[in-house]
């Protein structure tokens, strides 16, 4: 029996030692060998086995980057803020040079760009979220997973973990799952420790500390499913984990199956083009539903979580409507609650209506879109013409409804309330009895005389 016991202890110890050997330290605890400072000139030093980053006034975002690049890996490290400053951990990141093909928002030469796991001690509490530095902005703000906002400890050490395996990217803080995206923009790149730029001279000298920085690149296995919301940017793709959560494609990416023209039995394929996984309305007259018309789902929906990507052209106008019943027999676009899609800068409709309630993402003609994720701040959700936007409409069983755009919650309301009825009474929909109150309805994509493309339309019944 003793022999068996000691043999078991030997096996466990051997496996543990083997697992430890799979980890590689990125920091030797003595100096910054293996790292290069990029983009800015913040101060980095080594002290007591820690890397310490210090802010410098007038410098842009600075990054202490590994000289090696990494593709698939699990990265773990500990960090602590000595001051309430913003920071982050770059990974699969690059610099903008002659060999780089990314669309970088900041044209500074050799600009660092790529995925970043956020360090955010502000009241917003998005630590652990995933930001696309100098490219697409927020990919996974923690409003997608509000339960993780409590993970970060403002004045203590925090254990950060990043798992990149194939297109799957996941993050944890102190063992709490924070973010999960599926994205194929960058397959490999350097890892870097950020010291964020500062806007005030008195913020100079603020510090962040890092230690125990290690990485594993061999024998990788995904951590068990955490069940959190997933942002999947692969075109017309539903991952196995999303399927488990109840999501499915509402448009298959290759045909008109499940869709038809509003007030019609067939699909208006002369104006709606399906090509290369994209559903594009090619109308160019500017008129509402005058060139082939809107399209609607054959299915009806009550409570649901709808996700979709769309790309607008110059001066574009369109929309995604829900609770469409086709009982009004009206001329023009079929009637329903609408997530507005618009080129706010160039289309005149942005200045019509009331207090901006016809701008991008608004509940059209009823409620203006606003930055509800960061109260008191202006809108940061809109991407330039020609880029793919991520829209989301959530209709809860209790009648609460939200509009989301590129990770930001921008509209929140309850239908069937006195406020809702008052808004309808002062809108262009006042003539329609029980507007927006059908228990179920179809989902509609609008044809409004401009070119707009859609893809990755998926839905989950709530």
N, C-alpha and C positions, 0 to 999 in steps of 0.2 A: 504493500500500500504506500509506504514511504517513497519507494522508487517511482511509483506512478505519480505521486504528488510532485516530486522534484523534477520529473520529466515534463510534467505539465507546466510547471513554473519556468523551466528552461525554454519550452516552446513559446510561451507567452512573451518572455523576455526577448527572445530572438526576433519574433515578429515585430515587437515594439521597436527594437533597435533598427530593424530593416526599414520600418516606416519612417523613423527619424532620418535615416540616411537618404531618403528620397527628397528631403527638404534641402534647399540651398540658401545660404544667407546672402542677402544682397548688400549688407552693410557689415564691414569688419569691426565696427565698434571703435576704430582708432582714427580714421581719416576718410576723405571722400573719394578714395580710389574707386574707379568704376563708374563714376558719375560726372556729368557735365552740366553746368548752369546754362539754361537757354531762355531766350525771350526777354528777360529783364535782368536787373542786377541787385536783387534782394540779397541780403547777407545770409550765408549758410556756414555753419561751423559745427565742429564735433566737440562735445563736452560730456564727460561722465557716461560714456557709452551711448550717447544720444546724438542724433542730428537735430540741430536747432535752426529754424528759419526765422529771420527777423525782417520786418517790413522796412522799406526805404521809400521816403516820400519822393514822388516824381517818377518812379519806375513803374513800368507796366507789370502785368502778371509775370512772375518768375517761376521757373521750373528746374528742380534738381533732377536731371534725367539719367537713367541708366544708359550706359554705352551699348549694352546689348538690347536686342529686341526679343519680344516674347509673343507667342501666338496663343496656344492653349496653356492654361496654368491655373493654379490656386495660389493667391497671394494673401499673406496675413501680416499684419503689423499692429503695433500699439502707438497711439498718438494722444497728445494732451495739449490743450490750448492754455497758454499762460495769460492770454487776453482774449476777449470776445471777438475774434477775427474770423473772416471767411477764408476757407482753404479747400483743398481737394487732393485726390490722388489720381493722376492721369494714368491711363493704361491703353494698350494698343494705340498709342499716339505717335504722331509724326510732326515734321516741320514742313512748312510750305516752301518748297524749292523747285528747281527745274524738273525734278523727277516725280513730283506730287501732282495728282490729278483731282484732288478733292476741291469742292466748292467752299472756299474759306471766306468767312464773313469779314474778317479783319485782314486787310491787304499788307500789313506790316511784313517786311521780308523775313523769311524763316520763322513765320508765326507758328507756334505750337498749337496743334489741334488734335482732337480725338476725345475718346470717352473719359469721363471723370466721375469718380465717386465723391460725393459732396461732403464737406465739413461745414455745417451751418448752425451756429449757436444762437441765431436770432429767434424771435418769436415765431417765425414761419416754420422752423424746425424741420428742414428738409435734409438733414444729415442722413447719408446712406442712399439718397436719390442719385440718379444717373443724369449727368449733364453732358452735352456734346460741345466741348470747348471750341469756340470760334467756327462752328459749323451750323448745326441745326438748333442749338439751344437745348431746352429741357426735353429729355426723352422720358424720364420717369421721376417727376416730382412726387413727394411723399403724400400729396393729397390723394394719389392713387392707392395708398396703403397707410392711412392715418394712424393705425395702431402702432406703426413703427416709429412714430415721432417721439416716443418716450425712451427710445433705445440709447440716445446719445447723452453722455454725462458732461455737462458744461465745464466743470472744474476738476475732472478726474481723468485717469487714463481710460481710453476706449480701445477695444479690440476690433479692428476692421478686417473684413474678409471679402475678397473678390474671387469669384469663380468664373472663368472663361473657358468654355468647352464648345468648340464649333461656333455656331451662331447664338448660342445661349450664354447670356451674361447675367450673373446674379450677385447680390451683395448682402452682407450681414454686418450688424454692429452689436458687439457684446452678445452674440448668439441669436439675436433677433433678426429674422429675415426682413430686408428692407425693400429691395427692388428686383425685378426680373424682366429683362428685355430679350427679344429675339431679333437680331440685327446683323446684317452682313456687310456693313459699310467698310469696316477695316478689320482684317483678319489677324494682323500682328503689328507690333510697334513697341516703343519704349515705355517704361514705367517712370513716373516722375512725381515728385513731391512739390506741391504748389505753395508759394507765398503770394497771396492776392495783392493786387495794387491797392493803394489807399488814396482817399480823396482829401484828407485833412492832414496838415503838418503835425498836429498833436497825436495822430495815430502812428507816427513813426516810432519804430522800436518795439512794436508788438511782436510776440513770439509764439511759435508752435514747435512742439517737440515730437520726434519720432524715434522709435526703438523697436528691437526684435523684428526686423524686416526680413521675411523669408518667403521663398517661393518654391512651389513644386510643379514640375513640368512632365513627370513620367507617371505611368500607371494611374491616370486620372479617372475618377468615377464621380458622376454628378451626385451632389448631396440629395437626400430624400426630398420628395415634393413638399413644398411649404403651403401650397394652396393660395398664394397671394395673386393679385391681379397681374396679368402679363401684358406688356406692350410688344406686339409682334409686327415688325415693319416689313416682313417678307411679303411680297405681293400675293394676294389671294391665297394665303396660307393660314391654316388653323393647326396649331401644334397639338400633339397628343395630350399635353397638359391642359390646353385650352378646351379640347374636346371633353376632358374629364370634368371641367368646370361648367360645361353646358353650351359652349359656343359652337356655331356652325356657320358656313358660308351662306349668305343670302343671295349672292350672285356667284356663279361657279367660275367666272373668269374667262369662259370660252363660248358661251351661248346665251340666248335670251330666255332660257328655261326658267320658269317661275315668275316671269315679268310679261307685261302687256301694256299697250297704250291706255292711258286714262280715258274712260268712257268708250273704250274700244275692245275688240276681242283679239286683235292681232298686235304684233310688235312693230313699231314704226322704224324699220331698219334703214330707211332712206336718210333719216336725220340722226339716228343713234347708231354709232359705229362700234363694233367689237373687234379689236385688233391688239395683239401682243399683250393680252391680259388687262386691257384697259377698255372701259366703257365711256365713250366720248359722244357728247351731243355737239354736232357740227353746225348748228343753226347760226346764221350770221345776220339776221334782219333786225335784231334788237327787240322784236315784238314778243309778247308773252304767249307761249304755246300756239304759235301761228304757223309753224313749219314742220309739223309732224306730231307735236304735242308731248306732254309729260308721259313718263312711264311709271307704273305702279306694280307692287307685288301682287301675285295671285292670292297669297295668304293674308290673313288679317291678324293683327297683334293687339294685345292689351297692355300688360306690363312687360317691359323688355329692356335690354341693354344693347343698343345698336352702335356699332363702330364702323367707320368708313374713312377712306382717304379720298381727297379731291385735289385737283390742280386747276387753278384758274388761269385764263388768258387775260390779256390787257382789256380793261373795261368790262370784265365778265359780270354776269348776273345769273344766279340760279338759286336752288334751295333744296333742302331735304324736308319733305312734309310727312307728318304722321297723324294718325286718326283720320285718314282720308276715307270718306264713305261713298263718294260719287252719287249722292242722293240729291245734290243741289241742281244738277243739270245746267250748270252755268256755262257761259262762254269764257274762254281763256283757261288759265290754270285751274285744276281741280282744287277744291277748298280743303284746308287742313292747317293745323299748327305747323309752323315753319321755322327750321333752322336756316337762317339767311346765309347765302353764299354770294359774296360781292367783292369787287375791286373797290374798296372804300376810297382809294385815292383818286380814281378817275370816273367812276360811275356816278351820275347825278343822284341816284336813289339814296346814296349815303347821307345826303343833306336834307332829304325829305322826311316825312313822318314827324315824330316828336322825340326830342332829346336823344337822337341817335338810335332810335329803335328799328332802323332799317340797315344798320351796319353789319359787317361780317359776324356771324354767330348769334346775332340777336334772335329773340322770339319775334319774328317779323311783325312790325307795326304794333307790337304790344310792349315788349320789355327790351331795353337796350342791353347789349353785352357789356360787361365790365370785368375787371380783374378781381374776382371773388376769392381767388387763392391767396392774394396779397393785398388785403384791404388797405385803402389809402394810396395805393400805387396805380400808375397808369397801365394800359394794356401792353402785354409782352407776348401775346399768343399768336399774332399774325405773322406769317412767313411771306417772303416776296413772291410776286407773280412768277409762275413757272416752277415753283417748288411744291412738293406734295405735303398737304396739310392732313392732320389726323383729327377728324371730328368724332364726337360721341354724344349720343342722346340716351339718357337713362330715364325710364318711366317706371316709378315704383308702384307696387300694388296699392299703396295708400293715396295715390294721386299726386305725389310729389314728383317733379320733373326737373332735370338738370341738362344744360348744354355744356359741353367741354370742347376746347379747341387747343390742340398741340400741348396737352397736359395741364391746361389751366381751366378751372371751372369759371364759366363766364355768365351763365344764366341759372337762376334757381327760383322755382315758383310752385304753387299748388293750384291745380285746376279745380274748378267747382267752389271756390271761395268767393266772398264778397269782393275782394281785391281783383280777382281774376275777372269776374263779371263786369266790374267797373272798367277795367282795361279794354275788354271787348266792346263795351258800349260806346267808347270814344274812338274806336278803330274802324277801319274799312270793312270789318267783319260783322258790324252791328246788325246788318240786314239778315244775317243767317241765324235762324233759330237754333239754340243749343250748340252754337259753334264750339268746337273743340271738346265736346262732352260725350262723344260716342264711347261706349265701353270698349269697343275694338275698332280697328280701321286698318287700311292699307298704308304702306310706306311708299312715298312718291319721290322721284327724282325729276326736277323741273327743267323744262326746255324754255328758255327765255331769250332766244335770239342771239346768244353768244356761245363761244366755245368753252366747255368745261369738261374735265375728265374725272372719272371715278374708278376706284378699284378697292380691293380688300374690304368688301361690304360683308360684315358678319354680325350675327345676332345671337342673343341668349334670352330665353323666356324666363321672366322672374316670377 
